[in-house]
Amino acid sequence: MAKPPAIRRRIGGAGLLRWAARVASSIVVWTLLLHLCAFLGIPRPPLPVARPSCLGGRNNSTAASAAAVVAAGEVEHLAPPALPRRRLYKSNGYLLVSCNGGLNQMRAAICDMVTVAHYLNLTMVTPELDKQSFWADPSDFGDIFDVNHFIDSLRDEVKIIKELPQKFSGKIPLSMQPISWSSEKYYLRQILPLVRKHKVVRFSKTDSRLANNGLPLKLQKLRCHVNYNALRFTPSIEALSNKMISALRKTGSFVVLHLRYEMDMLAFSGCTHGCSDEETSELTRMRYAYPWWKEKEIDSEKKRLEGLCPLTPGETTLVLKALGFPRGTQIYIASGEIYGGEKRLAALKMEFPNMVRKEMLLSDDELHPFQKHSTQMAALDYLVSVASDVFIPSTDGNMAKVVEGHRRTQCGCRCYIQKS
């Protein structure tokens, strides 16, 4: 019997071991490369698609190419988007921030603080939210915003961590309040030396601590990126808001009326037009009960003449009629509990009976997790407002400004009616 060729003996012996070692090495190298790309934020190598078949004629090649394209499309659909490349810098210290106010005031503050951390090359810890204000909302940052998306989408701008490193666990940070409406130079000259000295600094107040105008364009762009891309609400909030929007769309277009006429707004602003003497006294007592509300003695009529008071529900009714909105217009009321209850909404309901609130669109079971969490309820109103056909705020406050910017940035030129 003839002996098998020598080449077959080589493959079946040491040659097979060398071949297997090369395959294993290639797999290990490619695995390490993919992990390194993910860690550094480098886009992954593209999948090979539409290669001609080596096993058949033209038909086989075409079928194989089509299958490869479909498979690649499915993989791309399932795979998460590539992370931005991580910004590498030597951190000058750690920044803790405690946000105060309602949802949109805290949202604006977070944009400012991310910008400050980027500018000073700091490491930022995910923000703390206000739990001691009028609303007494116990929600944490992760109860409202998608924490991982927040960190990942800003990794090319600033390093954000969920908690301080263990070595600082027993350290008491330097607590301070930055000066309101400060330029970036104030933070560079006054704050950076303090961070370098103390290593950990906590801002106990963050509202309006960075100037609106006069900042470098790069910093202004970062603010917008944080506001309209990085601050994404949690999946549960987005899912519930989408259900509300779908329910509203089933009956056609809809208007969102941000009726800012809650007790805290009236007490803080001192705007008591249309309130009884008893209501005015109640609002005044509340204003004095909160020491951090600095303005106590307020001339309501003077403030109203200066255009600094929200429209009352009755005045809002007149505005809607003057603008020509038909009686059957579907109006979603985005607000908390209206001061004065249903009687204060009577005129509005009489002229526009097709009024809708979140309690009418969602079941008690769906709303139950959000009860006593006013910030999460405000997040639902925010998303419905952004998606509306027409958005009308009764006052030029934080939500009015942020929603207008969001609609302009991501939703095109949708109608926005501003009080003047």
BELMOVEN-V882938 format. One record per helix or strand of 3 or more residues. SS is the DSSP state (hx for helix, st for strand). FROM is the first residue (numbers start at 0). TO is the last residue. Records with the same first field share a line. If there is no record, write none. Layout:
SS: FROM-TO + FROM-TO
This chain:
hx: 5-11 + 13-39 + 57-77 + 102-118 + 140-143 + 146-152 + 165-167 + 183-197 + 216-229 + 234-248 + 262-268 + 276-288 + 299-304 + 312-321 + 340-350 + 357-360 + 363-367 + 373-386 + 397-409
st: 93-97 + 122-124 + 158-160 + 173-176 + 199-204 + 254-257 + 330-332 + 389-392 + 414-416
